[in-house]
């Protein structure tokens, strides 16, 4: 399934609220859109009972001349961006978040949290601490499941168009329910996962420069550390819910909250979005 009309350039939607983080998200998303042959739409959402003049000034003041502008009334910024993303059949929707890492990035009722709950489009979470030299390495978290396959499709497409390296990482938990499995069992699981990743990487070797590795660790902290070594980290949505939706599980929620690099969360079965089309 495609985003937008057949053959149309994909739209990359960015929520604008006048903050430095939103401007950083706009700049970062514009680079992705250019690489993907898409266009940027800057969107300001204002309360339904408040005039749109201030919101219009906010989007008009962003220095991205080629970007389209939209002002939308809604009950909340998250809801408004959801509505615009569906109306525009957006390839992704981006939002800026505070630079402080931790739960403050996903405060209850905040725009990022609302976007990351049930979005039918990939959601890009960006702080203002952006890679200085652009995206040179795209990391993809893959746990050997269909959500990992969706993330890999999106990450490989972006790496190809950005001319970036592709790095696949899979984290094998030490054992069930906090218990540590015997060393030989953990190593066997790691090697099995690593072989699977190597096969996936080989499939993309003709289009990008892939690398892959599997580690035994607790997934949340390990993937947060992975974010220190890549310029963009792509995750599948592993929370329980309907296909085609972003619903964060505990691991992805921790990564989005703590990773220092921009994080793209891909909905379950999100191949409908052009960000995931090769």
C-alpha positions as CSV (number, residue, x, y, z in Angstrom):
1,X,0.0,0.0,0.0
2,X,1.2,3.5,-0.8
3,X,1.1,6.8,1.0
4,X,-0.9,9.3,-1.0
5,X,-2.0,9.0,-4.6
6,X,-0.1,6.5,-6.8
7,X,3.1,8.1,-8.1
8,X,2.8,11.2,-5.8
9,X,5.8,12.4,-3.8
10,X,5.5,11.3,-0.2
11,X,4.6,14.0,2.4
12,X,6.7,14.3,5.6
13,X,4.7,16.0,8.2
14,X,6.3,18.0,11.0
15,X,4.5,19.4,14.1
16,X,5.6,23.1,14.7
17,X,5.0,24.8,18.0
18,X,7.7,27.5,18.0
19,X,10.2,25.5,20.1
20,X,13.8,24.9,19.1
21,X,13.1,21.2,19.2
22,X,10.4,21.6,16.6
23,X,12.7,23.5,14.4
24,X,15.3,20.9,14.8
25,X,12.8,18.2,13.8
26,X,11.8,20.3,10.8
27,X,15.4,20.5,9.6
28,X,16.2,16.8,10.2
29,X,12.9,15.7,8.5
30,X,13.6,18.0,5.5
31,X,16.9,16.1,4.9
32,X,15.0,12.8,5.0
33,X,12.3,14.1,2.7
34,X,14.8,15.4,0.2
35,X,16.6,12.0,0.1
36,X,13.3,10.2,-0.4
37,X,12.1,12.6,-3.1
38,X,9.3,13.8,-0.9
39,X,8.0,17.1,0.4
40,X,7.7,18.7,3.8
41,X,4.5,20.0,5.4
42,X,4.9,22.1,8.5
43,X,1.8,21.9,10.7
44,X,0.7,24.0,13.6
45,X,-2.3,22.7,15.6
46,X,-4.3,25.2,17.7
47,X,-7.3,24.7,20.1
48,X,-10.6,24.6,18.4
49,X,-11.9,27.6,20.3
50,X,-8.8,29.8,19.7
51,X,-8.1,31.8,16.5
52,X,-5.4,30.4,14.3
53,X,-3.4,33.7,13.8
54,X,-0.6,32.8,16.2
55,X,-0.2,29.3,14.9
56,X,0.0,30.7,11.3
57,X,2.8,33.0,12.3
58,X,4.6,30.0,13.8
59,X,4.7,28.0,10.6
60,X,5.3,31.0,8.4
61,X,8.3,31.9,10.4
62,X,10.2,28.6,9.8
63,X,13.0,29.0,7.2
64,X,12.1,26.2,4.9
65,X,10.9,28.0,1.8
66,X,9.9,24.8,-0.1
67,X,7.8,23.4,2.7
68,X,4.0,23.5,2.6
69,X,2.2,25.0,5.6
70,X,-0.9,23.9,7.4
71,X,-2.8,25.2,10.4
72,X,-5.3,22.8,11.9
73,X,-7.8,23.1,14.8
74,X,-8.1,20.1,17.1
75,X,-8.8,19.2,20.6
76,X,-5.0,18.5,21.2
77,X,-1.8,18.8,19.2
78,X,-1.4,15.0,19.1
79,X,-4.9,14.5,17.8
80,X,-4.5,17.3,15.2
81,X,-1.3,15.8,13.9
82,X,-2.9,12.4,13.7
83,X,-5.7,13.9,11.6
84,X,-3.4,15.7,9.3
85,X,-1.2,12.7,8.8
86,X,-4.2,10.6,7.7
87,X,-5.6,13.4,5.5
88,X,-2.2,13.8,3.8
89,X,-1.4,10.1,3.8
90,X,1.9,11.1,5.3
91,X,5.0,9.0,4.9
92,X,5.9,9.9,8.5
93,X,5.0,12.5,11.1
94,X,7.8,14.1,13.1
95,X,7.8,15.9,16.4
96,X,10.5,17.7,18.4
97,X,11.1,16.7,22.1
98,X,13.0,18.2,25.0
99,X,16.7,17.5,25.1
100,X,16.5,16.2,28.7
101,X,16.5,12.4,28.4
102,X,14.1,10.2,30.3
103,X,10.4,10.1,31.0
104,X,10.2,13.9,30.5
105,X,10.4,13.3,26.8
106,X,7.2,11.2,26.9
107,X,5.3,13.1,29.6
108,X,1.7,12.0,29.9
109,X,-0.5,13.9,27.6
110,X,2.5,15.4,25.7
111,X,2.5,15.6,21.9
112,X,5.1,12.9,21.5
113,X,3.2,10.4,23.7
114,X,-0.1,11.1,22.0
115,X,1.5,10.6,18.6
116,X,3.1,7.4,19.7
117,X,-0.2,5.9,20.7
118,X,-2.1,4.5,17.9
119,X,-0.6,6.4,15.0
120,X,-1.1,4.8,11.6
121,X,2.1,6.5,10.3
122,X,5.7,6.1,11.3
123,X,6.6,8.6,14.1
124,X,9.9,10.4,14.2
125,X,11.0,11.7,17.6
126,X,13.8,14.3,17.3
127,X,15.7,16.4,19.9
128,X,17.7,19.5,19.0
129,X,21.0,17.6,19.4
130,X,21.3,16.5,15.8
131,X,24.2,14.7,14.0
132,X,26.6,17.4,12.7
133,X,27.4,15.6,9.4
134,X,24.0,14.3,8.5
135,X,22.8,10.7,8.7
136,X,25.8,8.5,8.0
137,X,24.6,5.4,9.9
138,X,21.0,4.1,10.2
139,X,20.6,1.6,13.0
140,X,17.7,-0.9,13.0
141,X,16.6,-2.9,16.0
142,X,15.5,-6.4,15.0
143,X,14.2,-9.0,17.4
144,X,13.6,-11.7,14.8
145,X,9.9,-10.8,14.4
146,X,7.6,-9.1,11.9
147,X,7.9,-5.8,13.7
148,X,11.7,-6.0,13.1
149,X,11.0,-6.8,9.4
150,X,8.9,-3.6,9.1
151,X,11.6,-1.5,10.8
152,X,14.3,-3.1,8.5
153,X,12.3,-2.2,5.4
154,X,12.0,1.4,6.5
155,X,15.6,1.6,7.7
156,X,17.1,0.0,4.6
157,X,15.1,2.4,2.3
158,X,16.3,5.4,4.2
159,X,19.9,4.2,4.3
160,X,19.9,3.6,0.6
161,X,18.5,7.1,-0.3
162,X,20.7,8.9,2.3
163,X,23.9,7.0,1.2
164,X,24.3,5.8,4.8
165,X,25.5,2.6,6.3
166,X,22.9,0.2,7.6
167,X,23.6,-1.4,11.0
168,X,21.3,-4.2,12.3
169,X,21.4,-5.0,15.9
170,X,19.4,-7.6,17.9
171,X,19.4,-8.0,21.6
172,X,18.9,-11.4,23.2
173,X,17.6,-11.3,26.7
174,X,19.8,-13.1,29.3
175,X,16.9,-15.2,30.5
176,X,13.2,-15.3,31.2
177,X,11.6,-13.3,34.0
178,X,14.9,-11.7,35.1
179,X,16.6,-15.1,35.5
180,X,19.9,-15.7,33.8
181,X,20.1,-18.6,31.5
182,X,23.2,-20.9,31.4
183,X,26.1,-19.4,29.4
184,X,25.9,-22.0,26.7
185,X,22.2,-21.5,26.2
186,X,22.6,-17.7,25.9
187,X,25.5,-18.0,23.5
188,X,23.5,-20.5,21.4
189,X,20.6,-18.0,21.2
190,X,22.9,-15.2,20.3
191,X,24.6,-17.1,17.5
192,X,21.2,-18.2,16.1
193,X,20.0,-14.6,16.1
194,X,23.3,-13.4,14.6
195,X,23.0,-15.9,11.8
196,X,19.5,-14.7,11.1
197,X,20.6,-11.1,11.1
198,X,23.5,-11.9,8.7
199,X,21.0,-13.4,6.3
200,X,18.9,-10.3,6.4
201,X,21.9,-8.0,6.0
202,X,23.0,-10.0,2.9
203,X,19.6,-9.4,1.3
204,X,20.4,-5.7,1.3
205,X,24.1,-5.8,0.5
206,X,23.5,-4.8,-3.1
207,X,21.9,-1.5,-2.1
208,X,23.5,-0.4,1.2
209,X,26.6,-1.2,3.3
210,X,25.2,-3.4,6.0
211,X,26.6,-4.7,9.2
212,X,24.9,-6.9,11.8
213,X,25.5,-8.2,15.3
214,X,23.6,-9.8,18.1
215,X,24.3,-9.2,21.8
216,X,23.1,-10.7,25.1
217,X,21.8,-7.9,27.2
218,X,18.7,-6.3,28.6
219,X,17.1,-4.8,25.5
220,X,16.1,-1.4,26.7
221,X,19.5,-0.2,28.0
222,X,21.4,-2.0,25.1
223,X,19.3,-0.2,22.4
224,X,19.7,3.2,24.2
225,X,23.5,2.6,24.0
226,X,23.1,1.8,20.4
227,X,21.6,5.2,19.8
228,X,25.0,6.7,20.9
229,X,26.7,5.2,17.8
230,X,24.1,5.8,15.0
231,X,22.6,8.9,13.5
232,X,19.1,7.5,13.3
233,X,17.6,4.5,15.1
234,X,14.6,2.7,13.6
235,X,12.3,0.5,15.8
236,X,9.3,-1.6,15.1
237,X,6.2,-1.1,17.3
238,X,5.9,-4.1,19.6
239,X,3.1,-3.0,21.8
240,X,-0.1,-5.0,21.6
241,X,-2.8,-3.6,19.4
242,X,-4.2,-3.6,15.9
243,X,-1.9,-3.9,12.9
244,X,-1.0,-0.6,11.3
245,X,-0.7,1.2,14.6
246,X,2.2,2.5,16.7
247,X,1.8,1.2,20.2
248,X,5.0,1.3,22.4
249,X,6.0,-1.7,24.4
250,X,8.3,-1.3,27.4
251,X,11.5,-1.6,25.4
252,X,10.6,0.9,22.6
253,X,9.2,3.3,25.2
254,X,12.5,3.3,27.0
255,X,14.5,3.8,23.8
256,X,12.4,6.7,22.7
257,X,12.6,8.3,26.1
258,X,16.4,7.9,26.5
259,X,18.1,7.6,23.2
260,X,20.2,10.6,22.2
261,X,19.7,10.2,18.4
262,X,16.5,10.7,16.5
263,X,14.2,7.6,16.7
264,X,11.8,6.5,14.1
265,X,9.0,4.1,15.3
266,X,7.3,2.2,12.6
267,X,3.8,0.9,13.0
268,X,3.0,-2.8,12.9
269,X,2.5,-3.9,9.3
270,X,3.3,-0.3,8.2
271,X,4.4,-1.3,4.6
272,X,1.6,1.0,3.5
273,X,3.9,4.0,4.2
274,X,6.2,5.1,1.5
275,X,9.0,5.5,4.0
276,X,9.1,1.7,4.0
277,X,9.1,1.3,0.3
278,X,12.4,0.5,-1.4
